Amino acid sequence: MSTALLAGLLAAVLAAAYLGFALLALSQDRHWHHLGGARHCPPRLVLPLRVAGYLLLLAGFVLAIVRDGPSFGTLLWVTALSVAAFALVCTLTWRAHWLRPLARLLQGFAA
């Protein structure tokens, strides 16, 4: 594979893990209230957010396996999960407003 394709797959693995964790966080009332303004996450959104979050984490796993094979791809995926989780925690702690566009987009689906 070319270097550009490998770099793109790595970015996709990290993006899928970050977005997956972001959706899982938004399915919790605490984070939804902080970002979306509503007191609770709409009940019709909780399950779809969680399913989409887990599917994105799974998609990251598949991309990592495609990029580096089953042995190193698994290690890459676990590392990407750790990096993405830490990045999301930092975002929620210090720059939560960066995730407001995502929360507003999801509020449109709840209406």
N, CA, C and O atoms as CSV, one atom per row, in Angstrom:
chain,resi,resn,atom,element,x,y,z
A,1,MET,N,N,0.840,-1.188,0.000
A,1,MET,CA,C,0.000,0.000,0.000
A,1,MET,C,C,0.881,1.246,0.000
A,1,MET,O,O,2.002,1.248,0.507
A,2,SER,N,N,0.337,2.283,-0.578
A,2,SER,CA,C,1.095,3.524,-0.627
A,2,SER,C,C,1.086,4.199,0.745
A,2,SER,O,O,0.237,3.920,1.592
A,3,THR,N,N,2.031,5.071,0.933
A,3,THR,CA,C,2.152,5.785,2.199
A,3,THR,C,C,0.929,6.660,2.462
A,3,THR,O,O,0.470,6.763,3.600
A,4,ALA,N,N,0.406,7.285,1.421
A,4,ALA,CA,C,-0.773,8.144,1.589
A,4,ALA,C,C,-1.984,7.326,2.012
A,4,ALA,O,O,-2.765,7.770,2.853
A,5,LEU,N,N,-2.149,6.139,1.441
A,5,LEU,CA,C,-3.269,5.277,1.804
A,5,LEU,C,C,-3.131,4.793,3.247
A,5,LEU,O,O,-4.115,4.755,3.985
A,6,LEU,N,N,-1.926,4.428,3.648
A,6,LEU,CA,C,-1.693,3.994,5.035
A,6,LEU,C,C,-1.993,5.126,6.019
A,6,LEU,O,O,-2.605,4.904,7.064
A,7,ALA,N,N,-1.559,6.334,5.678
A,7,ALA,CA,C,-1.827,7.483,6.544
A,7,ALA,C,C,-3.322,7.774,6.605
A,7,ALA,O,O,-3.853,8.093,7.668
A,8,GLY,N,N,-3.994,7.665,5.475
A,8,GLY,CA,C,-5.436,7.888,5.445
A,8,GLY,C,C,-6.190,6.855,6.266
A,8,GLY,O,O,-7.141,7.198,6.970
A,9,LEU,N,N,-5.779,5.598,6.186
A,9,LEU,CA,C,-6.419,4.553,6.989
A,9,LEU,C,C,-6.178,4.771,8.481
A,9,LEU,O,O,-7.072,4.548,9.298
A,10,LEU,N,N,-4.976,5.203,8.830
A,10,LEU,CA,C,-4.696,5.490,10.234
A,10,LEU,C,C,-5.569,6.645,10.736
A,10,LEU,O,O,-6.117,6.581,11.836
A,11,ALA,N,N,-5.691,7.686,9.934
A,11,ALA,CA,C,-6.558,8.807,10.312
A,11,ALA,C,C,-8.008,8.349,10.433
A,11,ALA,O,O,-8.726,8.809,11.321
A,12,ALA,N,N,-8.447,7.453,9.553
A,12,ALA,CA,C,-9.813,6.944,9.614
A,12,ALA,C,C,-10.039,6.101,10.866
A,12,ALA,O,O,-11.110,6.168,11.468
A,13,VAL,N,N,-9.048,5.314,11.262
A,13,VAL,CA,C,-9.159,4.518,12.494
A,13,VAL,C,C,-9.310,5.440,13.699
A,13,VAL,O,O,-10.169,5.225,14.553
A,14,LEU,N,N,-8.470,6.465,13.759
A,14,LEU,CA,C,-8.541,7.409,14.887
A,14,LEU,C,C,-9.845,8.203,14.877
A,14,LEU,O,O,-10.448,8.417,15.929
A,15,ALA,N,N,-10.281,8.638,13.698
A,15,ALA,CA,C,-11.527,9.406,13.599
A,15,ALA,C,C,-12.732,8.555,13.979
A,15,ALA,O,O,-13.635,9.034,14.665
A,16,ALA,N,N,-12.754,7.313,13.547
A,16,ALA,CA,C,-13.866,6.426,13.892
A,16,ALA,C,C,-13.919,6.179,15.397
A,16,ALA,O,O,-14.997,6.167,15.990
A,17,ALA,N,N,-12.759,5.985,16.011
A,17,ALA,CA,C,-12.722,5.760,17.459
A,17,ALA,C,C,-13.168,7.014,18.209
A,17,ALA,O,O,-13.946,6.918,19.158
A,18,TYR,N,N,-12.692,8.174,17.803
A,18,TYR,CA,C,-13.060,9.425,18.473
A,18,TYR,C,C,-14.550,9.701,18.335
A,18,TYR,O,O,-15.220,10.009,19.321
A,19,LEU,N,N,-15.070,9.593,17.120
A,19,LEU,CA,C,-16.487,9.860,16.891
A,19,LEU,C,C,-17.356,8.812,17.591
A,19,LEU,O,O,-18.423,9.137,18.112
A,20,GLY,N,N,-16.901,7.565,17.603
A,20,GLY,CA,C,-17.648,6.530,18.318
A,20,GLY,C,C,-17.753,6.832,19.799
A,20,GLY,O,O,-18.827,6.707,20.387
A,21,PHE,N,N,-16.649,7.226,20.404
A,21,PHE,CA,C,-16.689,7.594,21.830
A,21,PHE,C,C,-17.509,8.858,22.056
A,21,PHE,O,O,-18.177,8.982,23.082
A,22,ALA,N,N,-17.470,9.793,21.116
A,22,ALA,CA,C,-18.269,11.012,21.256
A,22,ALA,C,C,-19.761,10.685,21.244
A,22,ALA,O,O,-20.523,11.242,22.034
A,23,LEU,N,N,-20.180,9.789,20.359
A,23,LEU,CA,C,-21.588,9.400,20.321
A,23,LEU,C,C,-21.993,8.656,21.588
A,23,LEU,O,O,-23.097,8.845,22.097
A,24,LEU,N,N,-21.104,7.814,22.094
A,24,LEU,CA,C,-21.408,7.116,23.346
A,24,LEU,C,C,-21.526,8.104,24.498
A,24,LEU,O,O,-22.377,7.940,25.372
A,25,ALA,N,N,-20.681,9.127,24.505
A,25,ALA,CA,C,-20.756,10.139,25.566
A,25,ALA,C,C,-22.054,10.939,25.448
A,25,ALA,O,O,-22.690,11.239,26.459
A,26,LEU,N,N,-22.447,11.284,24.227
A,26,LEU,CA,C,-23.667,12.062,24.051
A,26,LEU,C,C,-24.927,11.270,24.393
A,26,LEU,O,O,-25.981,11.861,24.629
A,27,SER,N,N,-24.833,9.955,24.422
A,27,SER,CA,C,-25.997,9.159,24.808
A,27,SER,C,C,-26.237,9.202,26.321
A,27,SER,O,O,-27.251,8.695,26.803
A,28,GLN,N,N,-25.325,9.795,27.056
A,28,GLN,CA,C,-25.481,9.930,28.512
A,28,GLN,C,C,-26.059,11.308,28.820
A,28,GLN,O,O,-25.677,12.312,28.218
A,29,ASP,N,N,-26.993,11.328,29.779
A,29,ASP,CA,C,-27.676,12.579,30.108
A,29,ASP,C,C,-26.727,13.694,30.526
A,29,ASP,O,O,-26.943,14.852,30.169
A,30,ARG,N,N,-25.680,13.364,31.276
A,30,ARG,CA,C,-24.747,14.388,31.759
A,30,ARG,C,C,-24.110,15.155,30.609
A,30,ARG,O,O,-24.063,16.385,30.625
A,31,HIS,N,N,-23.628,14.439,29.630
A,31,HIS,CA,C,-22.956,15.091,28.506
A,31,HIS,C,C,-23.968,15.732,27.561
A,31,HIS,O,O,-23.696,16.789,26.991
A,32,TRP,N,N,-25.124,15.109,27.391
A,32,TRP,CA,C,-26.144,15.697,26.534
A,32,TRP,C,C,-26.595,17.045,27.101
A,32,TRP,O,O,-26.745,18.019,26.364
A,33,HIS,N,N,-26.806,17.087,28.406
A,33,HIS,CA,C,-27.236,18.330,29.046
A,33,HIS,C,C,-26.168,19.412,28.884
A,33,HIS,O,O,-26.483,20.571,28.615
A,34,HIS,N,N,-24.922,19.028,29.047
A,34,HIS,CA,C,-23.827,19.989,28.951
A,34,HIS,C,C,-23.677,20.531,27.529
A,34,HIS,O,O,-23.358,21.705,27.341
A,35,LEU,N,N,-23.907,19.678,26.535
A,35,LEU,CA,C,-23.675,20.085,25.150
A,35,LEU,C,C,-24.943,20.458,24.398
A,35,LEU,O,O,-24.935,21.370,23.572
A,36,GLY,N,N,-26.019,19.761,24.679
A,36,GLY,CA,C,-27.228,19.977,23.911
A,36,GLY,C,C,-28.197,20.951,24.539
A,36,GLY,O,O,-29.084,21.467,23.859
A,37,GLY,N,N,-28.043,21.211,25.824
A,37,GLY,CA,C,-28.914,22.151,26.497
A,37,GLY,C,C,-30.128,21.516,27.138
A,37,GLY,O,O,-30.601,21.996,28.168
A,38,ALA,N,N,-30.650,20.438,26.548
A,38,ALA,CA,C,-31.806,19.765,27.134
A,38,ALA,C,C,-31.380,19.011,28.386
A,38,ALA,O,O,-30.227,18.601,28.519
A,39,ARG,N,N,-32.320,18.837,29.291
A,39,ARG,CA,C,-32.002,18.176,30.560
A,39,ARG,C,C,-31.586,16.713,30.366
A,39,ARG,O,O,-30.653,16.229,31.007
A,40,HIS,N,N,-32.292,16.026,29.476
A,40,HIS,CA,C,-32.008,14.611,29.236
A,40,HIS,C,C,-31.863,14.354,27.735
A,40,HIS,O,O,-32.431,15.063,26.906
A,41,CYS,N,N,-31.104,13.345,27.422
A,41,CYS,CA,C,-31.002,12.906,26.033
A,41,CYS,C,C,-32.367,12.346,25.641
A,41,CYS,O,O,-32.935,11.549,26.387
A,42,PRO,N,N,-32.908,12.744,24.484
A,42,PRO,CA,C,-34.214,12.221,24.077
A,42,PRO,C,C,-34.201,10.691,24.050
A,42,PRO,O,O,-33.292,10.091,23.476
A,43,PRO,N,N,-35.200,10.057,24.666
A,43,PRO,CA,C,-35.200,8.589,24.754
A,43,PRO,C,C,-35.098,7.894,23.401
A,43,PRO,O,O,-34.523,6.810,23.307
A,44,ARG,N,N,-35.653,8.510,22.343
A,44,ARG,CA,C,-35.580,7.856,21.038
A,44,ARG,C,C,-34.187,7.947,20.427
A,44,ARG,O,O,-33.915,7.295,19.418
A,45,LEU,N,N,-33.295,8.747,21.023
A,45,LEU,CA,C,-31.929,8.868,20.509
A,45,LEU,C,C,-30.916,8.023,21.260
A,45,LEU,O,O,-29.836,7.751,20.735
A,46,VAL,N,N,-31.236,7.604,22.467
A,46,VAL,CA,C,-30.240,6.916,23.291
A,46,VAL,C,C,-29.748,5.637,22.608
A,46,VAL,O,O,-28.543,5.455,22.435
A,47,LEU,N,N,-30.658,4.765,22.224
A,47,LEU,CA,C,-30.249,3.505,21.592
A,47,LEU,C,C,-29.547,3.731,20.254
A,47,LEU,O,O,-28.496,3.132,20.026
A,48,PRO,N,N,-30.081,4.571,19.353
A,48,PRO,CA,C,-29.349,4.797,18.099
A,48,PRO,C,C,-27.951,5.390,18.305
A,48,PRO,O,O,-27.017,5.028,17.589
A,49,LEU,N,N,-27.800,6.291,19.271
A,49,LEU,CA,C,-26.466,6.850,19.540
A,49,LEU,C,C,-25.504,5.765,20.004
A,49,LEU,O,O,-24.356,5.708,19.562
A,50,ARG,N,N,-25.976,4.917,20.887
A,50,ARG,CA,C,-25.101,3.843,21.389
A,50,ARG,C,C,-24.753,2.843,20.308
A,50,ARG,O,O,-23.602,2.423,20.192
A,51,VAL,N,N,-25.745,2.459,19.512
A,51,VAL,CA,C,-25.473,1.512,18.420
A,51,VAL,C,C,-24.497,2.125,17.416
A,51,VAL,O,O,-23.549,1.468,16.987
A,52,ALA,N,N,-24.731,3.382,17.045
A,52,ALA,CA,C,-23.825,4.049,16.099
A,52,ALA,C,C,-22.416,4.174,16.680
A,52,ALA,O,O,-21.429,3.999,15.965
A,53,GLY,N,N,-22.325,4.477,17.988
A,53,GLY,CA,C,-21.016,4.579,18.628
A,53,GLY,C,C,-20.259,3.269,18.583
A,53,GLY,O,O,-19.077,3.235,18.240
A,54,TYR,N,N,-20.946,2.183,18.934
A,54,TYR,CA,C,-20.287,0.873,18.909
A,54,TYR,C,C,-19.952,0.438,17.484
A,54,TYR,O,O,-18.920,-0.193,17.256
A,55,LEU,N,N,-20.818,0.773,16.524
A,55,LEU,CA,C,-20.518,0.431,15.133
A,55,LEU,C,C,-19.300,1.195,14.617
A,55,LEU,O,O,-18.511,0.656,13.840
A,56,LEU,N,N,-19.147,2.445,15.046
A,56,LEU,CA,C,-17.946,3.193,14.655
A,56,LEU,C,C,-16.687,2.594,15.279
A,56,LEU,O,O,-15.638,2.546,14.636
A,57,LEU,N,N,-16.785,2.140,16.520
A,57,LEU,CA,C,-15.629,1.481,17.132
A,57,LEU,C,C,-15.294,0.200,16.372
A,57,LEU,O,O,-14.122,-0.108,16.155
A,58,LEU,N,N,-16.318,-0.543,15.969
A,58,LEU,CA,C,-16.110,-1.754,15.183
A,58,LEU,C,C,-15.532,-1.426,13.807
A,58,LEU,O,O,-14.664,-2.142,13.307
A,59,ALA,N,N,-16.016,-0.345,13.201
A,59,ALA,CA,C,-15.474,0.072,11.899
A,59,ALA,C,C,-13.992,0.418,12.019
A,59,ALA,O,O,-13.202,0.110,11.127
A,60,GLY,N,N,-13.621,1.060,13.127
A,60,GLY,CA,C,-12.207,1.348,13.358
A,60,GLY,C,C,-11.382,0.076,13.451
A,60,GLY,O,O,-10.253,0.019,12.962
A,61,PHE,N,N,-11.951,-0.944,14.081
A,61,PHE,CA,C,-11.266,-2.236,14.177
A,61,PHE,C,C,-11.057,-2.841,12.795
A,61,PHE,O,O,-9.967,-3.320,12.481
A,62,VAL,N,N,-12.095,-2.818,11.976
A,62,VAL,CA,C,-11.985,-3.370,10.621
A,62,VAL,C,C,-10.942,-2.602,9.813
A,62,VAL,O,O,-10.135,-3.207,9.106
A,63,LEU,N,N,-10.953,-1.292,9.912
A,63,LEU,CA,C,-9.964,-0.488,9.185
A,63,LEU,C,C,-8.537,-0.784,9.656
A,63,LEU,O,O,-7.609,-0.827,8.849
A,64,ALA,N,N,-8.372,-0.985,10.945
A,64,ALA,CA,C,-7.038,-1.310,11.468
A,64,ALA,C,C,-6.569,-2.674,10.968
A,64,ALA,O,O,-5.393,-2.854,10.649
A,65,ILE,N,N,-7.495,-3.634,10.901
A,65,ILE,CA,C,-7.144,-4.969,10.386
A,65,ILE,C,C,-6.787,-4.885,8.905
A,65,ILE,O,O,-5.830,-5.519,8.460
A,66,VAL,N,N,-7.543,-4.113,8.148
A,66,VAL,CA,C,-7.248,-3.939,6.717
A,66,VAL,C,C,-5.887,-3.280,6.544
A,66,VAL,O,O,-5.124,-3.643,5.649
A,67,ARG,N,N,-5.587,-2.314,7.398
A,67,ARG,CA,C,-4.328,-1.562,7.270
A,67,ARG,C,C,-3.111,-2.409,7.597
A,67,ARG,O,O,-2.130,-2.399,6.854
A,68,ASP,N,N,-3.167,-3.155,8.723
A,68,ASP,CA,C,-1.954,-3.828,9.206
A,68,ASP,C,C,-2.088,-5.317,9.487
A,68,ASP,O,O,-1.175,-5.911,10.059
A,69,GLY,N,N,-3.187,-5.931,9.105
A,69,GLY,CA,C,-3.351,-7.355,9.357
A,69,GLY,C,C,-3.847,-7.609,10.774
A,69,GLY,O,O,-3.928,-6.689,11.588
A,70,PRO,N,N,-4.180,-8.873,11.064
A,70,PRO,CA,C,-4.818,-9.165,12.346
A,70,PRO,C,C,-3.928,-8.962,13.579
A,70,PRO,O,O,-4.426,-8.544,14.624
A,71,SER,N,N,-2.666,-9.239,13.483
A,71,SER,CA,C,-1.830,-9.152,14.693
A,71,SER,C,C,-1.524,-7.707,15.074
A,71,SER,O,O,-1.845,-7.276,16.182
A,72,PHE,N,N,-0.909,-6.961,14.168
A,72,PHE,CA,C,-0.578,-5.578,14.492
A,72,PHE,C,C,-1.804,-4.671,14.403
A,72,PHE,O,O,-1.870,-3.650,15.088
A,73,GLY,N,N,-2.771,-5.037,13.566
A,73,GLY,CA,C,-3.992,-4.249,13.459
A,73,GLY,C,C,-4.764,-4.200,14.764
A,73,GLY,O,O,-5.332,-3.167,15.118
A,74,THR,N,N,-4.785,-5.317,15.478
A,74,THR,CA,C,-5.453,-5.347,16.778
A,74,THR,C,C,-4.740,-4.424,17.762
A,74,THR,O,O,-5.385,-3.683,18.504
A,75,LEU,N,N,-3.430,-4.470,17.767
A,75,LEU,CA,C,-2.656,-3.586,18.640
A,75,LEU,C,C,-2.872,-2.118,18.258
A,75,LEU,O,O,-3.013,-1.257,19.127
A,76,LEU,N,N,-2.896,-1.849,16.966
A,76,LEU,CA,C,-3.155,-0.486,16.494
A,76,LEU,C,C,-4.530,-0.011,16.953
A,76,LEU,O,O,-4.676,1.130,17.391
A,77,TRP,N,N,-5.537,-0.877,16.857
A,77,TRP,CA,C,-6.901,-0.509,17.234
A,77,TRP,C,C,-6.999,-0.213,18.730
A,77,TRP,O,O,-7.624,0.768,19.131
A,78,VAL,N,N,-6.386,-1.054,19.545
A,78,VAL,CA,C,-6.426,-0.819,20.997
A,78,VAL,C,C,-5.714,0.488,21.342
A,78,VAL,O,O,-6.176,1.244,22.197
A,79,THR,N,N,-4.602,0.748,20.684
A,79,THR,CA,C,-3.893,2.008,20.906
A,79,THR,C,C,-4.738,3.195,20.444
A,79,THR,O,O,-4.793,4.221,21.123
A,80,ALA,N,N,-5.394,3.058,19.295
A,80,ALA,CA,C,-6.256,4.129,18.797
A,80,ALA,C,C,-7.425,4.369,19.750
A,80,ALA,O,O,-7.824,5.515,19.959
A,81,LEU,N,N,-7.976,3.307,20.327
A,81,LEU,CA,C,-9.043,3.471,21.317
A,81,LEU,C,C,-8.558,4.288,22.507
A,81,LEU,O,O,-9.259,5.183,22.981
A,82,SER,N,N,-7.367,3.979,22.982
A,82,SER,CA,C,-6.826,4.707,24.129
A,82,SER,C,C,-6.583,6.174,23.807
A,82,SER,O,O,-6.925,7.057,24.593
A,83,VAL,N,N,-5.992,6.423,22.651
A,83,VAL,CA,C,-5.710,7.804,22.245
A,83,VAL,C,C,-7.010,8.574,22.039
A,83,VAL,O,O,-7.128,9.718,22.478
A,84,ALA,N,N,-7.987,7.956,21.374
A,84,ALA,CA,C,-9.258,8.626,21.112
A,84,ALA,C,C,-10.026,8.885,22.412
A,84,ALA,O,O,-10.618,9.950,22.580
A,85,ALA,N,N,-10.016,7.924,23.319
A,85,ALA,CA,C,-10.716,8.120,24.595
A,85,ALA,C,C,-10.078,9.265,25.379
A,85,ALA,O,O,-10.784,10.096,25.951
A,86,PHE,N,N,-8.763,9.310,25.407
A,86,PHE,CA,C,-8.072,10.393,26.112
A,86,PHE,C,C,-8.360,11.738,25.454
A,86,PHE,O,O,-8.591,12.734,26.140
A,87,ALA,N,N,-8.347,11.764,24.120
A,87,ALA,CA,C,-8.635,13.004,23.404
A,87,ALA,C,C,-10.061,13.473,23.664
A,87,ALA,O,O,-10.303,14.671,23.807
A,88,LEU,N,N,-11.008,12.537,23.728
A,88,LEU,CA,C,-12.388,12.928,23.995
A,88,LEU,C,C,-12.554,13.433,25.423
A,88,LEU,O,O,-13.279,14.400,25.660
A,89,VAL,N,N,-11.896,12.793,26.359
A,89,VAL,CA,C,-11.949,13.277,27.749
A,89,VAL,C,C,-11.394,14.690,27.836
A,89,VAL,O,O,-11.976,15.546,28.502
A,90,CYS,N,N,-10.280,14.940,27.171
A,90,CYS,CA,C,-9.712,16.295,27.161
A,90,CYS,C,C,-10.664,17.280,26.501
A,90,CYS,O,O,-10.829,18.404,26.975
A,91,THR,N,N,-11.292,16.860,25.406
A,91,THR,CA,C,-12.246,17.741,24.728
A,91,THR,C,C,-13.424,18.055,25.633
A,91,THR,O,O,-13.816,19.216,25.756
A,92,LEU,N,N,-13.996,17.038,26.269
A,92,LEU,CA,C,-15.148,17.253,27.145
A,92,LEU,C,C,-14.780,18.089,28.362
A,92,LEU,O,O,-15.625,18.808,28.895
A,93,THR,N,N,-13.550,18.007,28.801
A,93,THR,CA,C,-13.126,18.748,29.985
A,93,THR,C,C,-12.826,20.210,29.666
A,93,THR,O,O,-13.285,21.105,30.376
A,94,TRP,N,N,-12.069,20.455,28.617
A,94,TRP,CA,C,-11.581,21.804,28.368
A,94,TRP,C,C,-12.208,22.517,27.172
A,94,TRP,O,O,-12.253,23.747,27.154
A,95,ARG,N,N,-12.683,21.791,26.191
A,95,ARG,CA,C,-13.226,22.413,24.979
A,95,ARG,C,C,-14.522,21.729,24.557
A,95,ARG,O,O,-14.678,21.355,23.394
A,96,ALA,N,N,-15.438,21.567,25.483
A,96,ALA,CA,C,-16.685,20.856,25.196
A,96,ALA,C,C,-17.482,21.538,24.089
A,96,ALA,O,O,-18.208,20.870,23.353
A,97,HIS,N,N,-17.359,22.850,23.963
A,97,HIS,CA,C,-18.116,23.564,22.938
A,97,HIS,C,C,-17.747,23.113,21.523
A,97,HIS,O,O,-18.506,23.357,20.585
A,98,TRP,N,N,-16.593,22.459,21.355
A,98,TRP,CA,C,-16.226,21.940,20.043
A,98,TRP,C,C,-17.189,20.837,19.589
A,98,TRP,O,O,-17.331,20.594,18.391
A,99,LEU,N,N,-17.844,20.176,20.533
A,99,LEU,CA,C,-18.773,19.103,20.189
A,99,LEU,C,C,-20.216,19.584,20.060
A,99,LEU,O,O,-21.097,18.787,19.739
A,100,ARG,N,N,-20.472,20.853,20.299
A,100,ARG,CA,C,-21.847,21.372,20.199
A,100,ARG,C,C,-22.441,21.214,18.800
A,100,ARG,O,O,-23.625,20.891,18.700
A,101,PRO,N,N,-21.695,21.423,17.719
A,101,PRO,CA,C,-22.307,21.201,16.397
A,101,PRO,C,C,-22.810,19.765,16.222
A,101,PRO,O,O,-23.851,19.545,15.602
A,102,LEU,N,N,-22.085,18.798,16.759
A,102,LEU,CA,C,-22.529,17.412,16.687
A,102,LEU,C,C,-23.813,17.221,17.490
A,102,LEU,O,O,-24.733,16.542,17.035
A,103,ALA,N,N,-23.880,17.815,18.679
A,103,ALA,CA,C,-25.086,17.700,19.500
A,103,ALA,C,C,-26.272,18.374,18.816
A,103,ALA,O,O,-27.388,17.856,18.862
A,104,ARG,N,N,-26.042,19.521,18.185
A,104,ARG,CA,C,-27.137,20.217,17.496
A,104,ARG,C,C,-27.612,19.417,16.274
A,104,ARG,O,O,-28.807,19.385,15.980
A,105,LEU,N,N,-26.698,18.788,15.584
A,105,LEU,CA,C,-27.067,17.933,14.463
A,105,LEU,C,C,-27.931,16.779,14.941
A,105,LEU,O,O,-28.929,16.439,14.306
A,106,LEU,N,N,-27.552,16.185,16.048
A,106,LEU,CA,C,-28.321,15.058,16.589
A,106,LEU,C,C,-29.667,15.507,17.117
A,106,LEU,O,O,-30.633,14.746,17.062
A,107,GLN,N,N,-29.753,16.732,17.630
A,107,GLN,CA,C,-31.045,17.251,18.095
A,107,GLN,C,C,-32.014,17.369,16.931
A,107,GLN,O,O,-33.221,17.210,17.113
A,108,GLY,N,N,-31.512,17.643,15.758
A,108,GLY,CA,C,-32.362,17.712,14.569
A,108,GLY,C,C,-33.001,16.369,14.249
A,108,GLY,O,O,-34.129,16.316,13.759
A,109,PHE,N,N,-32.275,15.270,14.529
A,109,PHE,CA,C,-32.829,13.945,14.302
A,109,PHE,C,C,-33.876,13.581,15.354
A,109,PHE,O,O,-34.765,12.768,15.101
A,110,ALA,N,N,-33.763,14.187,16.532
A,110,ALA,CA,C,-34.705,13.877,17.611
A,110,ALA,C,C,-36.028,14.594,17.414
A,110,ALA,O,O,-37.048,14.164,17.953
A,111,ALA,N,N,-36.029,15.671,16.656
A,111,ALA,CA,C,-37.265,16.461,16.491
A,111,ALA,C,C,-38.248,15.790,15.550
A,111,ALA,O,O,-39.331,16.323,15.306
